[in-house]
């Protein structure tokens, strides 16, 4: 099915920005096109509804989070916490149909099979009683949907900036198991999908084993380049962290919000303004305009260019020293890692109003939501 039939459009702004053999020329071309794209996208209407919801905290090596910063100095803190978020967006596509996109809907239970994290927890004695303290769950996907009044049948699309740690089988179903989201399809860059089926060891440590196996091919929408899903919403190809990485670009009342895991927070996107001495000094000494999230480094030059694109498209946040880049996993302070500080938190956000279905559909929806919310509340109390 082509994009026009789906109510989407191709974005050609960035098709040729990486053609030059000279890295500096590629960077300049990407910056120029990102600036023009931002100007155009600011004229887009805001999406109908946008909410980011905290899901789960995960310990993450500082070495990866701020690639290069600590290679010549001793760590004060070998781990920091990244806070994974779900993004719920309602928008009008180009056929004027209201759609629901879930961006970064992590299946927390299944994702624990990711080799890196499974190996990490196996090294921790008595992990089970420590799990709620070291990796606390704030809410799961079902709970987040219930809080805003959605049920699984409402979801049209799911997407991830890349498929690190993701297992999509529960969401989309397999031959043996029904889909949790019966009407949803996955939007994924074609290169990301291909890579996931033929990983090298340097990649495989971060992909959930068999996480895409058995999913109906008709539920997968693969795209190349960048696409606009509808009014005020786009997926821009930002390779580097993985070859098929893409970033969510949403027009919202506070400007434009750009989401990926190319960087893990404000300090990564504006290191020259960081209040963390090691990050700021490293940027000053090297001229680094961004700090890569470097757990795989499939293409560090591309990732650097992509992050500059992201911050240029996003523009300033409410703190003008830092761009409006809402990382899908944001480095955040946590009492367990007291040495870790951040300069600015993007945090959770909510804009607009979720438009409900018809009165009849909404009545049935409410009953399902109340049941889901009750179950989720019981799970959270038990975890606490």
DASUL-V154276 format. One record per backbone hydrogen bond with DSSP energy under -1.0 kcal/mol. CO is the residue of the C=O (numbers start at 1). NH is the residue of the N-H. If there is no record, write none. Layout:
# DASUL-V154276
CO:NH  CO:NH
This chain:
# DASUL-V154276
2:6  3:8  4:7  7:94  9:228  12:15  16:19  22:26  23:27  24:28  25:29  26:30  27:31  28:32  29:33  30:34  31:35  32:36  33:37  34:38  35:39  36:40  37:41  38:42  40:43  41:44  48:353  49:90  50:351  51:88  53:86  55:138  55:139  56:84  58:82  60:80  61:65  62:66  64:294  66:69  68:71  78:62  80:60  81:332  82:58  83:330  84:55  86:53  87:103  88:51  89:101  90:49  91:99  92:231  93:96  97:93  99:91  100:156  100:157  101:89  102:159  103:87  104:106  106:108  107:111  110:113  111:114  114:118  115:119  116:120  117:121  118:122  121:124  127:131  130:133  130:134  131:135  136:57  140:144  141:145  142:146  143:147  145:150  151:154  152:155  156:185  157:102  158:187  159:104  161:246  163:166  168:172  169:173  170:180  171:181  177:174  181:184  185:158  186:221  188:223  189:193  190:194  191:195  192:196  195:198  200:203  200:204  201:205  203:206  204:207  205:116  206:165  208:211  211:168  212:215  216:219  217:220  219:186  221:188  223:190  226:11  227:235  228:9  230:233  232:251  233:229  233:230  234:249  235:227  236:247  240:299  242:240  242:245  245:238  247:236  248:259  249:234  250:257  251:47  252:255  255:252  257:250  258:326  259:248  260:328  262:293  264:331  265:269  266:270  268:291  270:273  271:274  276:280  277:281  278:282  279:283  280:284  281:285  282:286  283:287  292:67  299:303  300:304  301:305  302:306  303:307  304:308  305:309  306:310  307:311  308:312  309:313  310:314  311:315  315:324  319:322  322:317  323:325  324:258  325:327  328:85  330:83  334:337  337:340  349:52  351:50  358:362  359:363  360:364  361:365  362:366  363:367  364:368  365:369  366:370  367:371  368:372  369:373  370:374  371:375  372:376  373:377  374:378  375:379  376:380  377:381  378:382  379:383  380:384
